[in-house]
Amino acid sequence: MGRNAILEKHHQDDEKLYGNGRDILLHCCCGPCSTASLERLLELDWKPVLFFGNNNIYPSNENDKRYDELLKVARLHDLQVIRAPYDHANWLEYIKGLENCPEHGERCIRCFEYNLRQAYEEAVLLGISHFTTTLTVSRFKSSKAIFQVGESFEGFTPIDFKKKDGFSRSVLLSKQMGLYRQQYCGCEFSDLTSTENLNILDKEDNSMQEIFNRRSIRDFSNRKVEREKINRLLEAAMQAPSAQDQREWCFVVVDDPEKQTLLSRVSPYSRMIAKAPVTIAILCDTSKLKSPDYWEQDLGACTENLLLEATHQELGACWMGMAPMQDRMDSISSILGLPDFIKPFALVAVGYPQEGKGNRFIDRFDRSLIHFNQW
């Protein structure tokens, strides 16, 4: 499918989600997740009715705290919140036998089912034909898994609130409103496994943000990339691990338009280089090799570091692999005048993204790809 066709499909998908002024019951897990989700619903011309159940949340004072934060968000939009009676024992019975499942496992799927069923029943009671959930805004939850559960309930509307930078937007709005942001999903079992999430939630400017938001950028503005930022990219690249600490990487930074044009012709996939402000050639100095079989792994780690720093610097970047295609490697060597002991590995186009074409979160998590202890 071509790029224009993909964009048209996304547009058509958005059109299917428009509310046209209809009511929709929104299952709200907490105040922070509701911020960006409510914005999106209003953009799509829905009239949201807020519902807070969440019997999974433990202990009861944590449930109260999250409800209170949701009320702050609701007041901002002049909306009321329907709250279901708290019954954690009922939820425990529903997930019985799954207490020791890992996060993102079967217990979480069962929990989605519990909360969506409760939201569905409330929507039926109120005579509301559509319902959805704020759960999809979290980058720790698979929207695909939530949609698969939601399909079994009539009226479920699959809106992925992570789209259009929903998670980052929820973080920003929560900070602006001074909302309490929890450190774990909700139940006592998720609390036991929340250590790895703690720093992500507390430090939104750490490297995890760049990991989740990085994407390949091919459309650049004409804005010049500052030399200081280029240096930062290269500093990050050189912090990568390497076999036997051989650190065999070296670089050529190219901003000469003529050389950019020549490099753009090296492969069918490097055409964007002609319009990129800067191209960085990632190279291997073979004279430094102590473990020759690992140079591509080393330079792969080096290149990923560079991409993550580019995201942190609000730049866009696109990695174009050249090794082991010898014809492409030879072309680069000729254009850049490389000595025989220097081997090209990759080209990275760098620049400020065009408006609307920047880095953003895309949910790629797929729990079916994960196996523990054996296949």
C-alpha positions in Angstrom: 0.0 0.0 0.0 1.4 3.4 -1.0 1.9 6.2 1.4 -1.0 8.3 0.0 -3.2 5.2 0.3 -2.1 4.7 4.0 -2.9 8.4 4.8 -6.3 8.1 3.1 -7.0 4.9 5.1 -6.2 6.7 8.4 -8.5 9.6 7.4 -11.3 7.1 6.6 -10.7 5.3 9.9 -11.0 8.7 11.7 -14.2 9.4 9.9 -15.7 6.1 11.1 -15.1 7.3 14.7 -16.9 10.7 14.5 -19.8 11.0 17.0 -21.9 13.6 15.2 -23.1 14.8 18.5 -24.1 11.4 19.9 -23.7 10.3 23.5 -20.8 8.0 24.4 -20.1 6.5 27.8 -16.4 6.9 28.6 -14.9 4.4 31.0 -12.3 6.4 32.9 -9.5 4.7 34.7 -8.1 7.9 36.3 -7.9 11.7 35.9 -4.6 11.9 34.0 -5.7 9.3 31.3 -9.0 11.1 30.9 -7.4 14.5 30.0 -6.3 13.7 26.5 -9.0 11.1 25.9 -11.7 13.7 26.6 -10.0 16.2 24.3 -10.0 13.6 21.5 -13.7 12.7 22.0 -14.7 16.3 21.9 -12.7 16.8 18.7 -14.6 13.8 17.2 -17.9 15.5 18.1 -19.0 13.0 20.8 -20.9 14.0 24.0 -19.1 12.0 26.7 -20.7 10.6 29.8 -18.0 9.8 32.3 -18.1 6.5 34.2 -15.7 5.4 37.0 -15.9 1.8 38.2 -12.4 0.2 38.4 -12.9 -2.4 41.1 -9.4 -3.6 40.3 -7.8 -0.5 41.9 -6.4 -1.4 45.4 -6.5 -0.2 48.1 -9.8 1.6 48.5 -8.1 5.0 49.3 -6.2 4.7 46.0 -9.6 4.2 44.2 -10.9 7.3 46.0 -7.8 9.4 45.1 -8.1 8.5 41.4 -11.8 9.3 41.5 -11.1 12.7 43.0 -8.6 13.5 40.3 -11.1 12.5 37.6 -13.6 15.0 39.2 -11.1 17.8 38.6 -10.9 16.9 34.9 -14.7 16.6 34.7 -15.3 20.0 36.2 -12.9 21.5 33.6 -15.4 20.3 30.9 -18.5 20.8 33.0 -19.2 17.1 33.0 -20.6 14.8 35.7 -19.1 11.5 36.7 -21.1 8.3 37.4 -19.3 6.2 40.0 -20.0 2.5 40.5 -19.9 1.1 44.1 -16.5 -0.1 45.0 -16.3 -3.9 45.3 -12.7 -5.1 45.1 -13.6 -8.6 46.3 -15.8 -9.1 43.3 -12.9 -8.3 41.0 -10.6 -10.6 42.9 -13.1 -13.4 42.3 -13.2 -12.6 38.6 -9.4 -12.9 38.1 -9.0 -15.8 40.6 -6.1 -18.1 39.5 -4.4 -15.4 37.5 -2.8 -13.5 40.4 0.7 -14.5 39.5 0.5 -13.8 35.8 3.1 -11.3 34.6 2.0 -7.8 33.6 0.5 -7.6 30.1 -0.5 -11.3 30.5 -3.8 -13.1 30.9 -4.7 -11.4 34.2 -4.6 -8.0 32.5 -6.8 -9.3 29.6 -9.3 -10.6 32.2 -9.2 -7.2 33.9 -10.0 -5.4 30.6 -12.9 -7.7 30.2 -14.2 -7.0 33.7 -14.0 -3.2 33.3 -15.4 -3.1 29.8 -18.3 -5.4 30.8 -19.1 -3.0 33.7 -19.0 0.0 31.3 -21.2 -1.8 28.8 -23.8 -2.7 31.4 -23.8 0.9 32.6 -24.3 2.2 29.1 -27.2 -0.2 28.5 -28.8 1.0 31.8 -28.5 4.6 30.7 -29.7 3.9 27.2 -26.4 5.0 25.6 -25.6 3.1 22.4 -21.8 3.6 22.4 -19.0 3.3 24.9 -15.2 3.3 25.0 -12.3 3.5 27.4 -9.4 5.7 28.4 -7.2 2.6 28.8 -5.9 2.9 25.3 -4.1 6.1 26.1 -1.5 4.4 28.2 1.7 3.3 26.5 1.9 0.4 28.9 -1.3 -1.2 27.5 -1.9 -2.8 24.1 -4.7 -1.0 22.3 -5.0 -4.0 20.1 -5.6 -6.3 23.1 -8.2 -3.9 24.5 -10.0 -3.7 21.1 -10.1 -7.5 20.9 -11.8 -7.7 24.3 -14.1 -4.8 23.4 -15.3 -6.5 20.2 -17.4 -8.9 22.3 -19.6 -6.0 23.6 -22.2 -4.4 21.5 -21.6 -0.7 21.1 -17.9 -0.7 21.9 -16.2 2.0 19.9 -12.5 1.3 19.3 -10.8 4.7 19.7 -7.0 4.5 20.2 -6.3 7.5 22.4 -2.5 7.0 22.0 -2.8 8.3 18.5 -2.0 12.0 17.8 0.5 11.9 20.7 -2.3 11.1 23.2 0.0 9.8 25.9 2.4 12.8 25.8 -0.6 15.1 25.7 -2.0 13.4 28.8 1.3 13.9 30.6 1.5 17.6 29.7 -2.2 18.3 30.7 -1.8 16.4 34.0 1.3 18.5 34.9 -0.5 21.7 34.0 -3.5 20.7 36.2 -1.3 19.4 39.0 -3.0 16.0 38.9 -1.9 13.1 41.0 -0.3 10.5 38.7 -0.2 7.0 40.1 2.9 4.8 40.0 1.1 1.5 39.1 -1.8 0.3 37.0 -4.2 -0.4 39.8 -4.4 -3.8 41.4 -2.1 -5.1 44.2 -0.4 -7.4 41.7 0.6 -4.7 39.3 1.9 -2.7 42.3 4.3 -5.5 42.9 5.7 -5.3 39.4 5.7 -1.5 38.9 9.3 -0.8 39.7 10.3 -0.7 36.0 7.5 1.8 35.3 8.3 4.1 38.2 11.1 6.1 36.6 9.2 6.4 33.3 6.2 7.9 35.1 8.3 10.2 37.3 10.8 11.3 34.7 9.1 12.0 31.5 12.3 13.4 30.0 14.4 10.3 30.4 15.5 8.0 27.6 12.4 5.8 27.7 10.4 8.8 26.2 12.8 8.8 23.2 12.6 5.0 22.8 8.8 5.1 22.7 8.4 8.2 20.5 11.2 7.6 17.9 10.2 6.9 14.4 11.7 7.2 10.9 11.4 10.8 9.6 11.8 11.4 5.9 10.3 14.9 5.5 12.5 17.7 6.7 12.1 21.5 7.0 14.7 23.9 5.6 15.9 24.8 9.1 19.6 24.3 9.6 20.7 21.8 12.3 23.0 23.5 14.8 26.5 22.1 15.1 26.1 21.7 18.8 23.2 19.3 18.3 25.2 17.3 15.7 28.0 17.0 18.3 25.4 15.7 20.8 24.3 13.0 18.4 27.8 11.8 17.9 28.6 11.9 21.6 25.5 9.6 22.1 26.6 7.3 19.3 30.0 6.8 20.8 28.5 5.7 24.2 27.3 2.5 22.6 28.6 -0.9 23.7 31.0 -2.8 21.5 32.7 -6.2 21.4 35.9 -6.2 23.5 35.4 -2.5 23.8 36.8 -2.1 20.2 34.8 1.1 19.5 35.5 0.8 15.8 33.1 3.5 14.7 33.9 6.7 12.9 31.8 9.2 11.1 31.6 11.7 8.2 29.1 14.5 8.6 27.9 15.7 5.2 26.1 19.0 4.6 27.5 19.8 1.2 24.5 19.9 -1.3 26.4 18.3 -4.1 27.6 15.3 -2.0 24.1 15.1 -0.5 22.7 14.7 -4.0 25.2 12.0 -4.8 24.5 10.1 -1.6 20.8 10.3 -2.3 21.4 8.1 -5.4 23.2 5.4 -3.7 20.1 3.3 -3.1 16.4 3.5 -4.0 15.6 4.3 -0.3 18.1 7.2 0.2 16.3 9.8 -1.9 15.3 11.9 1.1 19.0 12.7 1.7 18.9 15.2 -1.2 16.5 17.4 1.0 18.0 16.6 4.4 20.0 19.3 6.0 22.6 16.8 7.2 23.6 13.2 6.5 25.8 11.3 8.9 27.8 8.3 7.4 28.3 5.6 10.1 31.6 3.9 9.3 33.8 1.1 10.6 37.5 1.5 11.1 38.7 -2.1 10.4 42.1 -1.3 11.8 40.5 -1.3 15.3 38.8 -4.7 15.1 39.5 -7.2 17.8 36.4 -9.2 17.1 35.8 -8.8 13.4 32.5 -10.9 13.4 30.7 -8.3 15.6 31.3 -5.0 13.8 27.8 -4.8 12.4 26.3 -5.4 15.8 28.5 -2.7 17.3 27.6 -0.1 14.7 23.9 -1.0 14.9 24.0 -0.1 18.6 25.9 3.0 17.8 23.3 4.1 15.2 20.4 3.5 17.5 22.0 5.7 20.2 22.3 8.4 17.6 18.6 8.1 16.6 17.5 8.3 20.2 19.5 11.4 20.8 18.1 13.0 17.6 14.6 12.4 19.1 15.7 14.0 22.4 17.0 17.0 20.5 13.6 17.3 18.7 15.2 16.3 15.4 14.0 13.8 12.9 16.3 11.0 11.5 16.1 8.1 9.1 18.5 5.1 9.2 19.4 3.7 5.8 21.3 0.4 5.9 24.2 0.1 3.4 26.2 -2.9 4.6 26.5 -5.6 3.5 25.5 -4.5 -0.1 28.9 -4.0 -1.6 27.8 -1.8 -4.5 26.3 0.7 -2.1 29.3 0.6 0.2 31.6 1.1 -2.8 29.5 4.1 -3.9 29.7 5.7 -0.5 33.5 5.1 -0.3 34.0 6.8 -3.7 31.8 9.8 -2.8 33.4 10.4 0.6 36.9 9.5 -0.4 37.3 6.8 2.2 40.5 4.9 2.7 40.5 1.1 2.2 40.4 0.3 5.9 37.2 2.3 6.4 33.9 0.4 5.6 30.5 2.1 5.3 27.8 0.7 7.5 24.8 3.1 7.2 23.7 6.6 6.3 21.5 8.6 8.6 19.5 11.6 7.3 19.0 14.3 10.0 17.0 17.4 10.2 14.0 19.2 11.8 10.8 17.5 10.8 8.2 19.2 8.7 5.2 20.4 10.7 3.0 17.4 11.5 5.6 14.9 10.5 7.6 14.7 13.7 8.4 11.9 16.2 5.3 10.4 17.9 4.3 7.4 19.8 3.1 4.3 17.9 2.0 1.3 19.9 4.1 -1.6 18.7 3.8 -3.8 21.8 2.6 -7.3 21.0 2.5 -9.7 23.9 2.2 -12.7 21.6 5.9 -12.3 20.7 7.0 -12.8 24.3 7.9 -16.3 25.7 9.2 -17.1 29.2 11.7 -19.8 29.8 10.9 -21.7 26.6 9.0 -21.2 23.2 
